Amino acid sequence: MVDRMDLYLIRHGETTSNYEKRYIGWRNEPLSEQGRKQVRLLSQMLPGFETVFASDLLRCTQTAEALAGTWQINRALREYDFGDFDGKSYEELKEDEQYRSWIDDLENVTPPGGETFFHFKKEY
């Protein structure tokens, strides 16, 4: 008999910042009402999960809690740290020289107050 494991990669439900098309990295934002609806619908569509692994951020733990009775937090699953760009939209940043440099060269330019792409890849 062959042991089998199904692996699902699920992004957290929508937040207000997601809806507003803002960068949301390490900012600890909860699910929006729409995000809670999305997660409820997903939990009805998918099989019960034995364990869910989630980032320590609220939107992720709220999603995990809705999908499984057992969930484990792993800080290494966090999204990229956008630093000073976190919470801002493209429209707010498009004229910012540092932002434009970062967008043009994500691997070598670091957002002010954020993490390097090398560190992000190495740690996660």
N, C-alpha and C positions, 0 to 999 in steps of 0.2 A: 504494500500500500504506500502510495506517495503522499507525503504531507503537502498541503497546498495552502498558500496564503494569498489572499486578495489584498492589493494595496490600492487605496484611493488617495489621490492628492486633491485636497479640497481647499479652496481659498475661503477666507472668512466671508461672512455676509457683508452687505453694503453698510458703509458709514456715511454720515453727512458729508465728510470730506470727499469720499469716493464719488458721491452724487454731484458734488460741486466741482469735480475734476481738479482736486488739490492733491499735492504730494502728501502722502501720509506714510511715514516710515516708523520711527520709534515713538511718535506721539501716541499717548494712550487714550484712544477714542473708543467709545462704545458703539455697538451696532445701532443703526437707525431703526425706526419701525419697519421700514422696507427690508432691511437686513434681517431682522427677526423673522419676518414673514418668509423670506428666502430660505432661511435655515430650517424653519418648521416644515416647509414644503420638501426640502431636501431630505429631512429625516423620515418623511413618509415614503419617499421614493427609493431610498437605499436600504440595504439590509442592516440589521442591528450591528453595531461595531463592538468588538471585544475591548479594544483600546483605541483611543485617539491621542495623538501627540500634537501639541500646539505650542506656539510661542506664548510667552508670558504676558503679552499685551491683551487688554480687556476684550477687544473685538474678537480675538482668537479664542480666548478662554470661554467667552459666551457662545461661540460657535461650537466648540468642543463639548461643552456641557449639554447643549441641545442634541448632540448626535450620539453621545455615549454615556453610560453610567460611570465608566472609568476613563479618566483622561489624565495625561501626564504633561506637565509643563517642561519645555525645553527652550531656554533663552536663545540657544543657537539657531532657532527657527525664525528669529526676528527678520523683518524686512530690512532693506538697506537704510542706513541712517542718512537722511537728506540734510541734516544740520539746519542751517538758517533758511533753507528752502522749504522745510517741512511746514505744511499748512498753507502754502502759497500755491497759486495756480500759474499755469503757463502765461496767461494774460498779465498777471502781476509781475512776472519775472522776465518776460521776453526782451526787455530793453536793458536788463542788468548784465553788465560786462562779465562778471564772474559766472553767472548762470549760462550765458552763451558759450563761454570757454568750456564749462563743464559739459554741456550738451554736445559740443563739437568733439570732445575727447574724454569720454566717461572713464576710460581706463587710467588716464594719467592726470586728470584734474579732479580735485576733491572739493565738494561743496563746503563753503565756510562753516566751520563747526560740525561737519559731518565726518564720515569715515571714508578712507581710501577704498577704491574698488579692489585693490590688491588685498587689503585686510578683510573686506567682505567675502571675497572668494576663498581666502585662506581659512578664515574662521568657520565658514559655513559650507 
